[in-house]
């Protein structure tokens, strides 16, 4: 009897995940079309926007000859800033998510989580493609080498994505009916630039400020990204347990926030 039950259970889970994937995919495509449309370069703006921002910042550092350590400043900037754009995009786009997507909640299978995840995946996809293009370009020019530890590079990007997504879900839940919090989202993302270690290595910061900085898990995630890209980088200031705990807690609070805000939404 048990042999008949288990396959059915597995099949139902597989089917549920497939349905969830199709829902998120449909919401993602709607978001892509709503945001960029099909005029001019259309969907290519998804890649062009972070690509232009990353290119401008890289050009500003291209004339810098004196730098600390063996990491080229252009490579350091491209790796740091383009990945930070993903964080900024996911967090900033979270504000106002529900206001622009309330009609979707009339569909029984669409949830607030689906909408938040689709937006985050869209930002991450555009940024990752832009990062890959820019990195390939500076490798071809000679400003950088191929990633020294590709899996660690991807792990660092994944940590930053889930950290950003956790924050974004809290923002989605907190800003739906709170205009004060809504106005603080963009200043918060700019405030995080110097605290993220996206443009510098943690080892450059003197004590005791380095100790205080590392209470924030974000610099550790960028250290992991640099460890994946650059041969000379180390894991001295990376604590995987600490980063994982922060990421899980943020996402837990985010899920609670999404559930709470769904109960406050009244569809007419």
Secondary structure as the mmCIF struct_conf table of DSSP 4:
data_model
#
loop_
_struct_conf.conf_type_id
_struct_conf.id
_struct_conf.beg_label_comp_id
_struct_conf.beg_label_asym_id
_struct_conf.beg_label_seq_id
_struct_conf.end_label_comp_id
_struct_conf.end_label_asym_id
_struct_conf.end_label_seq_id
HELX_RH_AL_P HELX_RH_AL_P1 UNK A 2 UNK A 36
BEND BEND1 UNK A 38 UNK A 39
TURN_TY1_P TURN_TY1_P1 UNK A 40 UNK A 41
HELX_RH_3T_P HELX_RH_3T_P1 UNK A 42 UNK A 44
HELX_RH_AL_P HELX_RH_AL_P2 UNK A 45 UNK A 61
TURN_TY1_P TURN_TY1_P2 UNK A 62 UNK A 63
BEND BEND2 UNK A 68 UNK A 71
HELX_RH_AL_P HELX_RH_AL_P3 UNK A 73 UNK A 94
TURN_TY1_P TURN_TY1_P3 UNK A 95 UNK A 96
HELX_RH_AL_P HELX_RH_AL_P4 UNK A 97 UNK A 101
HELX_RH_3T_P HELX_RH_3T_P2 UNK A 102 UNK A 106
BEND BEND3 UNK A 107 UNK A 107
TURN_TY1_P TURN_TY1_P4 UNK A 108 UNK A 109
HELX_RH_AL_P HELX_RH_AL_P5 UNK A 112 UNK A 141
TURN_TY1_P TURN_TY1_P5 UNK A 142 UNK A 142
BEND BEND4 UNK A 143 UNK A 143
HELX_LH_PP_P HELX_LH_PP_P1 UNK A 145 UNK A 145
BEND BEND5 UNK A 146 UNK A 146
HELX_LH_PP_P HELX_LH_PP_P2 UNK A 147 UNK A 147
BEND BEND6 UNK A 148 UNK A 149
HELX_RH_AL_P HELX_RH_AL_P6 UNK A 150 UNK A 175
TURN_TY1_P TURN_TY1_P6 UNK A 176 UNK A 177
HELX_RH_AL_P HELX_RH_AL_P7 UNK A 179 UNK A 195
TURN_TY1_P TURN_TY1_P7 UNK A 196 UNK A 197
BEND BEND7 UNK A 198 UNK A 200
HELX_RH_3T_P HELX_RH_3T_P3 UNK A 202 UNK A 204
BEND BEND8 UNK A 205 UNK A 205
HELX_LH_PP_P HELX_LH_PP_P3 UNK A 206 UNK A 206
TURN_TY1_P TURN_TY1_P8 UNK A 207 UNK A 208
HELX_RH_AL_P HELX_RH_AL_P8 UNK A 209 UNK A 213
TURN_TY1_P TURN_TY1_P9 UNK A 214 UNK A 215
BEND BEND9 UNK A 216 UNK A 216
HELX_RH_AL_P HELX_RH_AL_P9 UNK A 217 UNK A 229
TURN_TY1_P TURN_TY1_P10 UNK A 231 UNK A 232
TURN_TY1_P TURN_TY1_P11 UNK A 236 UNK A 237
HELX_RH_AL_P HELX_RH_AL_P10 UNK A 240 UNK A 264
#
